[in-house]
Amino acid sequence: MDRQTELALIDELRALKSAKSVFLDEAVGRSPVSHYTDPERFAAEREQLHRRFPTPACHVSELPEPGAFLTRRVAGTDILVTRDRNDAVRAFHNVCRHRGTRLVGETRGCRHRFSCPYHAWTYASSGELLAAPQFDAGFPGVEKSDLGLAPVGCAVRYGFVWIAPAPSDAIPDAPLPPELVEDFTQLGLEDMVIAVEHEERRAANWKILIEGGIEAYHFRVAHRATIGPYFENNLSSYARLGPHLRSVLPRTTLAELPDDDRDAWRLRDHANILYTLFPLGQFLVQQDHVVWIAPVPVAADRTDLRLATLVPKARADDTVHWERNHAITRRTLAEDFDLAESIQAGLTSGANDELLFGRFEGALDVFNRTVAEHLRGR
């Protein structure tokens, strides 16, 4: 972010702290319980949001050289991501064009040819069908050039490979707003590598998992044994950047900054900055690293999660430091995720028809309204 914005955010939060106030929206928000439990609603979200809007699927450091490949599941679709002989990053449906078998079973590796385990149809890392046993005799009149791997929408931006599994003509032109472009450029995400990562499955709707990170009302209670004492009580701010959100969650040290040394003020030293990308993906910016939180919605009440600690290449060898930080993050987020599962379990009880978002939880209301707006085709 530009320096003027950074200082303005610090000043805003310090003023709220000094006034013993909090960041308030105009009204209480509400979200129907059915938005988290209804399979038809989930199916609409997958088709209209998760398949159509590009989301970060992998970091460029996971494709370090020509021939590198990995597989991912995006919006219920198996995807093969490759770096071909010309160093171009490509993405395809991980499906053989003959009988539809999954082409690649490994999660990652390095090679330029992929042979189907069913009939040995073989494809290049650039997608072309190279060979198929007895093809001329068995498929007269069929051209190999028409049977390359089916591509999906793919672009390399800000250090990540962004993918949308829908047909390319269904993907909207949705560039990031200038503020986010500036912030991501400053972060230097393309010059980072993944130092530590893990995956898990949670019995909760994907929206509940995202909601847990964009308010500070719960910090002193839910995180009392971890980060709670180091953060302000129910003090945070957020800004809507297009359909995306930037949240600032200040530590107690923010209020202690000396007034006569503004030139040395640095927001990420005294606050967590959380970018929530629409519709999926969050980047949690801390002092010296970035945590990538990647939800993969599976069903209305199930979500796979990948948590990856991104660090500067020059410090990648400091494994003890990064593993310690990742363990802290994992333990803290587990507290949120456990509560998300508890919420999901309670949604079917009939106790609530809707969930309430207080005026200091405005980011949750904005996030859910943004989802609803795009489901209506706006």
KOLTI-460007 format. One line per 3 residues: number of its first residue (from 1); their letters; for each residue x, y, z of C-alpha. Coordinates in Angstrom, 1 decimal. Example, Ala and Ser with C-alpha at 12.3 -4.5 7.8 and 13.67 -1.06 7.14 Angstrom:
KOLTI-460007
1) AS) 12.3,-4.5,7.8  13.7,-1.1,7.1
END
This chain:
KOLTI-460007
1) MDR) 0.0,0.0,0.0  1.1,3.6,-0.5  2.7,5.4,2.4
4) QTE) -0.2,7.8,2.8  -2.7,4.9,3.2  -0.5,3.1,5.6
7) LAL) -0.2,6.1,7.9  -3.9,6.9,7.6  -4.8,3.3,8.8
10) IDE) -2.4,3.6,11.7  -3.8,7.0,12.7  -7.4,5.7,12.4
13) LRA) -6.8,2.7,14.6  -4.8,4.7,17.2  -7.6,7.3,17.4
16) LKS) -10.2,4.6,17.9  -8.1,3.1,20.7  -7.5,6.5,22.3
19) AKS) -11.2,7.2,22.2  -12.0,3.8,23.6  -14.2,3.2,20.6
22) VFL) -14.3,0.6,17.8  -14.8,0.6,14.0  -18.6,0.6,13.4
25) DEA) -20.7,0.1,10.4  -24.1,1.8,10.1  -26.4,-1.2,10.8
28) VGR) -26.5,-4.8,12.1  -26.2,-7.4,9.4  -27.9,-10.7,8.9
31) SPV) -27.2,-13.8,7.0  -29.8,-16.7,6.6  -28.8,-20.0,8.0
34) SHY) -29.7,-21.7,4.7  -26.8,-19.9,3.0  -24.5,-22.2,4.9
37) TDP) -26.5,-25.4,4.8  -28.5,-25.6,1.5  -26.9,-27.9,-1.1
40) ERF) -28.6,-26.0,-3.9  -27.1,-22.8,-2.7  -23.7,-24.4,-2.5
43) AAE) -24.1,-25.8,-6.1  -24.9,-22.2,-7.3  -21.9,-20.8,-5.5
46) REQ) -19.6,-23.4,-7.1  -21.0,-22.9,-10.6  -21.3,-19.1,-10.6
49) LHR) -18.4,-18.1,-8.3  -15.8,-20.8,-7.7  -15.7,-22.0,-11.3
52) RFP) -16.0,-18.6,-13.0  -13.7,-16.3,-10.9  -10.0,-16.9,-11.1
55) TPA) -8.5,-17.8,-7.7  -4.8,-18.6,-6.7  -4.3,-22.4,-7.2
58) CHV) -0.5,-22.6,-6.6  2.5,-20.4,-6.1  5.1,-20.1,-9.0
61) SEL) 7.8,-21.5,-6.7  5.9,-24.9,-6.9  6.7,-25.0,-10.6
64) PEP) 10.5,-24.2,-10.4  11.6,-25.4,-13.8  10.4,-26.6,-17.2
67) GAF) 8.8,-30.0,-16.8  7.5,-29.3,-13.3  3.9,-30.1,-12.7
70) LTR) 1.3,-30.4,-10.0  -2.3,-31.4,-9.6  -4.9,-29.4,-7.7
73) RVA) -8.7,-29.7,-7.1  -10.4,-26.4,-8.0  -14.2,-26.0,-7.7
76) GTD) -14.7,-29.7,-7.7  -12.5,-30.1,-10.8  -9.2,-32.0,-11.1
79) ILV) -6.6,-29.7,-12.7  -3.2,-30.4,-14.0  -0.8,-27.4,-13.9
82) TRD) 2.5,-27.6,-15.9  5.5,-25.6,-16.9  6.2,-26.6,-20.5
85) RND) 9.5,-26.8,-22.4  9.2,-23.1,-23.3  8.8,-22.2,-19.6
88) AVR) 5.1,-21.3,-20.1  2.7,-22.2,-17.3  -0.4,-24.0,-18.5
91) AFH) -3.4,-25.5,-16.9  -5.7,-28.3,-18.1  -8.4,-30.6,-17.0
94) NVC) -6.6,-33.6,-15.5  -8.6,-35.9,-17.8  -7.7,-38.1,-20.8
97) RHR) -9.5,-37.1,-24.0  -10.1,-40.8,-24.9  -12.3,-42.3,-22.1
100) GTR) -12.1,-39.6,-19.5  -9.7,-41.3,-17.1  -7.7,-39.2,-14.6
103) LVG) -4.5,-38.6,-16.5  -2.0,-37.9,-13.6  -2.3,-39.4,-10.2
106) ETR) 0.7,-37.8,-8.5  0.4,-34.5,-6.6  3.6,-33.1,-8.1
109) GCR) 6.7,-34.1,-10.0  8.8,-33.2,-13.1  8.4,-34.6,-16.6
112) HRF) 7.3,-33.5,-20.0  5.1,-36.4,-21.0  2.0,-37.8,-19.3
115) SCP) 0.7,-41.2,-20.2  -2.8,-42.3,-19.4  -3.0,-45.3,-17.1
118) YHA) -5.9,-46.8,-19.1  -4.7,-47.0,-22.8  -1.4,-45.1,-22.7
121) WTY) -2.5,-42.1,-24.7  0.4,-39.7,-24.1  0.4,-35.9,-23.9
124) ASS) 3.0,-33.2,-23.8  3.4,-30.8,-20.9  2.0,-28.2,-23.4
127) GEL) -1.1,-30.2,-23.8  -0.8,-31.8,-27.3  -1.6,-35.5,-27.8
130) LAA) 1.7,-37.0,-28.8  0.9,-40.7,-29.2  -1.8,-43.3,-28.9
133) PQF) -1.4,-47.0,-29.5  -2.8,-48.2,-32.8  -4.5,-44.8,-33.3
136) DAG) -4.6,-44.8,-37.1  -6.3,-48.2,-37.3  -8.7,-47.6,-34.4
139) FPG) -9.8,-44.0,-35.0  -9.9,-43.4,-38.8  -10.9,-39.8,-39.6
142) VEK) -10.0,-38.5,-36.1  -7.2,-36.0,-35.9  -4.8,-36.1,-33.0
145) SDL) -4.6,-32.3,-33.1  -8.2,-32.2,-32.0  -7.6,-34.3,-28.9
148) GLA) -5.1,-32.2,-26.9  -5.8,-31.8,-23.2  -8.7,-29.5,-22.5
151) PVG) -7.4,-26.2,-21.2  -8.8,-24.1,-18.4  -8.5,-20.4,-17.7
154) CAV) -5.0,-19.7,-16.3  -2.9,-16.7,-15.6  0.3,-16.0,-13.7
157) RYG) 0.0,-12.8,-11.6  1.7,-11.6,-8.4  3.6,-14.8,-7.9
160) FVW) 0.6,-17.1,-8.2  -1.1,-19.2,-10.8  -4.7,-18.1,-11.0
163) IAP) -7.2,-20.7,-12.3  -10.9,-20.7,-13.3  -12.2,-24.1,-14.4
166) APS) -15.2,-22.8,-16.4  -14.9,-22.5,-20.2  -12.8,-19.4,-21.0
169) DAI) -15.7,-17.6,-22.5  -17.5,-17.8,-19.2  -14.7,-16.2,-17.2
172) PDA) -15.3,-12.5,-16.5  -12.6,-9.9,-17.0  -12.0,-9.2,-13.3
175) PLP) -8.6,-7.6,-12.8  -7.6,-6.7,-9.3  -8.3,-3.1,-8.3
178) PEL) -5.3,-0.7,-8.3  -5.0,-0.7,-4.5  -4.6,-4.5,-4.4
181) VED) -2.2,-4.5,-7.3  0.0,-2.0,-5.5  -0.2,-3.9,-2.2
184) FTQ) 0.6,-7.2,-3.8  3.5,-5.7,-5.8  5.0,-4.2,-2.6
187) LGL) 4.7,-7.6,-0.9  7.0,-9.1,-3.5  5.0,-12.4,-3.5
190) EDM) 6.7,-13.6,-6.7  10.1,-13.5,-4.8  8.8,-15.8,-2.0
193) VIA) 8.8,-19.6,-1.6  6.7,-21.9,0.5  8.6,-22.9,3.6
196) VEH) 6.0,-24.9,5.5  2.5,-26.1,4.6  -0.2,-28.5,5.6
199) EER) -3.7,-29.6,4.5  -6.8,-30.5,6.5  -10.5,-31.0,6.0
202) RAA) -13.1,-29.2,8.1  -16.8,-29.9,8.6  -17.8,-26.4,8.0
205) NWK) -19.1,-24.2,5.1  -16.4,-22.3,3.3  -18.0,-18.9,4.2
208) ILI) -17.9,-19.6,7.9  -14.2,-20.4,7.7  -13.6,-17.1,5.9
211) EGG) -15.7,-15.1,8.3  -13.6,-16.3,11.3  -10.7,-14.2,10.2
214) IEA) -12.3,-10.9,9.3  -13.4,-9.6,12.7  -11.7,-9.1,16.0
217) YHF) -14.7,-9.4,18.3  -13.7,-12.9,19.3  -10.0,-12.4,19.8
220) RVA) -9.8,-12.0,23.6  -12.2,-15.0,24.1  -11.5,-17.5,21.4
223) HRA) -7.7,-16.8,21.3  -7.1,-16.1,25.0  -4.5,-18.9,25.2
226) TIG) -2.7,-18.0,22.0  -2.6,-14.5,20.4  -5.5,-12.9,22.2
229) PYF) -3.3,-11.0,24.8  -1.2,-9.5,22.1  -4.1,-7.9,20.1
232) ENN) -6.5,-5.2,20.8  -9.9,-6.1,22.1  -12.5,-5.9,19.3
235) LSS) -10.6,-3.3,17.4  -10.1,-3.7,13.6  -10.9,-2.0,10.4
238) YAR) -11.6,-3.0,6.9  -11.9,-1.6,3.4  -13.7,-3.0,0.4
241) LGP) -11.5,-3.1,-2.7  -13.8,-4.1,-5.5  -15.3,-7.4,-4.4
244) HLR) -12.2,-8.1,-2.2  -11.5,-7.0,1.4  -8.5,-5.7,3.2
247) SVL) -8.7,-6.0,7.0  -6.3,-4.6,9.6  -6.1,-6.3,13.0
250) PRT) -3.9,-4.3,15.3  -1.6,-5.6,18.0  -1.4,-3.8,21.4
253) TLA) 2.0,-2.3,20.3  0.3,-0.1,17.7  -1.0,2.3,20.4
256) ELP) 2.5,2.5,21.8  4.2,3.9,18.7  6.1,7.2,19.5
259) DDD) 4.4,10.2,17.9  7.7,11.8,17.1  9.0,9.0,14.9
262) RDA) 6.3,8.6,12.2  8.9,7.9,9.6  9.7,4.6,11.3
265) WRL) 6.0,3.5,11.6  5.4,0.2,9.7  1.9,-1.2,9.8
268) RDH) 2.8,-4.9,9.4  5.1,-4.7,12.4  2.1,-3.8,14.6
271) ANI) -0.9,-5.4,13.0  -1.9,-8.4,10.9  -3.1,-7.4,7.5
274) LYT) -5.6,-9.8,6.0  -6.5,-9.8,2.3  -9.7,-11.7,1.5
277) LFP) -9.9,-12.4,-2.2  -13.3,-12.9,-3.8  -14.6,-15.5,-3.8
280) LGQ) -11.8,-17.7,-2.3  -8.3,-17.3,-0.8  -6.8,-15.2,2.0
283) FLV) -3.3,-13.7,2.5  -2.4,-13.0,6.1  0.5,-10.6,6.1
286) QQD) 2.7,-10.7,9.2  6.0,-9.0,10.1  8.4,-11.1,7.9
289) HVV) 6.2,-13.6,6.1  2.8,-14.2,4.5  0.4,-17.0,5.3
292) WIA) -1.7,-18.2,2.3  -5.1,-19.7,3.4  -6.6,-21.6,0.5
295) PVP) -10.1,-23.0,1.1  -11.3,-25.7,-1.3  -15.1,-26.1,-0.9
298) VAA) -16.2,-29.7,-1.0  -19.9,-29.5,0.0  -22.2,-27.2,1.9
301) DRT) -20.8,-28.5,5.2  -17.2,-29.6,4.2  -14.2,-27.6,3.1
304) DLR) -10.6,-28.7,2.5  -8.0,-26.2,3.6  -4.4,-25.6,2.6
307) LAT) -2.2,-23.4,4.8  1.2,-22.3,3.4  3.8,-20.1,5.0
310) LVP) 5.4,-17.9,2.2  8.8,-16.5,3.0  11.5,-14.5,1.2
313) KAR) 13.8,-16.7,-0.9  16.8,-15.2,0.9  15.6,-16.5,4.2
316) ADD) 14.1,-19.8,3.1  16.8,-21.8,4.9  15.8,-20.5,8.3
319) TVH) 13.6,-23.6,8.8  13.4,-23.6,12.5  12.0,-20.0,12.5
322) WER) 9.5,-20.7,9.8  8.3,-24.0,11.3  7.8,-22.2,14.7
325) NHA) 5.8,-19.4,13.1  3.7,-21.9,11.1  3.0,-23.9,14.2
328) ITR) 1.7,-20.7,16.0  -0.4,-19.8,13.0  -1.8,-23.4,12.7
331) RTL) -2.7,-23.5,16.4  -4.4,-20.1,16.3  -6.4,-20.9,13.2
334) AED) -7.3,-24.3,14.6  -9.2,-22.4,17.3  -11.2,-20.5,14.6
337) FDL) -11.7,-23.7,12.6  -12.9,-25.7,15.6  -15.5,-22.9,16.3
340) AES) -16.5,-23.0,12.7  -17.3,-26.7,12.9  -19.3,-26.0,16.1
343) IQA) -21.3,-23.3,14.3  -22.0,-25.6,11.4  -23.2,-28.3,13.7
346) GLT) -25.5,-25.9,15.4  -27.0,-24.5,12.2  -29.3,-27.5,11.7
349) SGA) -30.7,-27.3,15.2  -33.4,-24.8,14.3  -32.3,-22.4,17.1
352) NDE) -31.5,-19.7,14.5  -33.1,-18.7,11.2  -30.3,-16.2,10.6
355) LLF) -26.9,-15.2,12.0  -26.3,-11.7,13.3  -23.3,-9.5,12.5
358) GRF) -22.8,-6.7,14.9  -21.8,-3.2,13.7  -18.2,-4.0,14.5
361) EGA) -18.5,-7.2,12.4  -19.3,-5.2,9.2  -16.8,-7.1,7.1
364) LDV) -18.8,-10.3,7.5  -21.9,-8.6,6.2  -20.1,-7.0,3.3
367) FNR) -18.5,-10.4,2.4  -21.9,-12.2,2.4  -23.6,-9.4,0.5
370) TVA) -20.9,-9.6,-2.2  -21.5,-13.3,-2.6  -25.2,-12.7,-2.9
373) EHL) -24.8,-9.9,-5.4  -22.7,-12.1,-7.7  -25.1,-15.0,-7.4
376) RGR) -27.8,-12.7,-8.7  -25.6,-11.9,-11.7  -24.8,-8.3,-10.7
END
